[in-house]
Amino acid sequence: KPEVVTEFLGIIRVYKDGHVERLIEAEFVLPSTHPETDVSSKDIIIILEPNVSARLFIPKPTHPNQKLPLLVYFHGGAFCVSSPFTPTNVIAVSVNYRKTSEHPIPTAYEDSWAALQWVVVSHFNSQGPEAWLNDHADFERVLLGGESAGANIAHNLAIVARDPEFGLNVLLLGIALVHPYFWGSEPIGSEALNLDGKAVVDRLWPFLCPANQDNNDPRVNPVSTDGPSLVGLGCRRVLVCVAEKDVLRDRSGWMGVVEIMETDGEGHGFHLNDLDCEKAKYLITRLAVFYNRDMPSNF
């Protein structure tokens, strides 16, 4: 019988021979035009080698040259499961970064940054390889978003986005972080009261990032001693959504955010399990309002 070396119950199991078993089945949904919303989707290859792809979503334009806010989205799944091809990620550009344990951190960050550059830099002058972005993306309203691990990615990309050394050359309108995965070595808030949840999350970063197993790595703990300066966050607006029963919730208020939304009585990623419940609908509506705001006049 193959020997298991690492397991996160219900998520992933890694064997001594290198075989990886993902325990959450990721349903694959073909790109299409949704009959009720007229939202169309298609899959694209961003980088052929390594394989970085994405699913694009666009609502039916009201006129041929309509410009829409451009959302670059990073799905959740603890950096090791899920994809943008499941029925719960209906976003503008949903990036399919490579997963651990086959591709440990920092691969997910590198893939996501490469995808962001491809989306923004390649299409900024409406002369990129993807017609949907050329014709309909408003590059004065570019946003990042993500859930759980994807929110962690969105935050880390926003930190470097304003640094001219990295060559993005576009100011982000905002970032939306839904139930973000941040952590640290010392418990804060209610974390010490949820010993089972804390024990699981304590093990996660060392598994994801063998090169630096410290839970105070600034990529997972932005307020650690070596963490990035928040002054350099490459956007003006931030929305953070937390859930009352999420063990990660107390790590989510550190930024002095413009907006913070808490869902009572729910746990981590609750909306992905039931998109039709009233609390999920409210969360999605709140995100839509955030995404559709204009750039502040003093930005």
Stockholm file with secondary structure:
# STOCKHOLM 1.0

chainA/1-299         KPEVVTEFLGIIRVYKDGHVERLIEAEFVLPSTHPETDVSSKDIIIILEPNVSARLFIPKPTHPNQKLPLLVYFHGGAFCVSSPFTPTNVIAVSVNYRKTSEHPIPTAYEDSWAALQWVVVSHFNSQGPEAWLNDHADFERVLLGGESAGANIAHNLAIVARDPEFGLNVLLLGIALVHPYFWGSEPIGSEALNLDGKAVVDRLWPFLCPANQDNNDPRVNPVSTDGPSLVGLGCRRVLVCVAEKDVLRDRSGWMGVVEIMETDGEGHGFHLNDLDCEKAKYLITRLAVFYNRDMPSNF
#=GR chainA/1-299 SS CCCEEEEETTTEEEETTSCEEECSCCCCCCCCBCTTTCCEEEEEEEETTTTEEEEEEECCCSSTTCCEEEEEEECCSTTTSCCTTSTTCCCSEEEECCCTTTSCTTHHHHHHHHHHHHHHTTTTTSCSSCHHHHHHEEEEEEEEEEETHHHHHHHHHHHHHTCGGGCCCCCEEEEEEESCCCCCSSCCGGGGGCHHHHHHHHHHHHHHCTTCCCTTCTTTCTTSTTCCCGGGCSEEEEEEEEETTCTTGGGSSTTCCSEEEEETTCCTTGGGGCTTSHHHHHHHHHHHHHHTCCCCTTC
#=GC SS_cons         CCCEEEEETTTEEEETTSCEEECSCCCCCCCCBCTTTCCEEEEEEEETTTTEEEEEEECCCSSTTCCEEEEEEECCSTTTSCCTTSTTCCCSEEEECCCTTTSCTTHHHHHHHHHHHHHHTTTTTSCSSCHHHHHHEEEEEEEEEEETHHHHHHHHHHHHHTCGGGCCCCCEEEEEEESCCCCCSSCCGGGGGCHHHHHHHHHHHHHHCTTCCCTTCTTTCTTSTTCCCGGGCSEEEEEEEEETTCTTGGGSSTTCCSEEEEETTCCTTGGGGCTTSHHHHHHHHHHHHHHTCCCCTTC
//
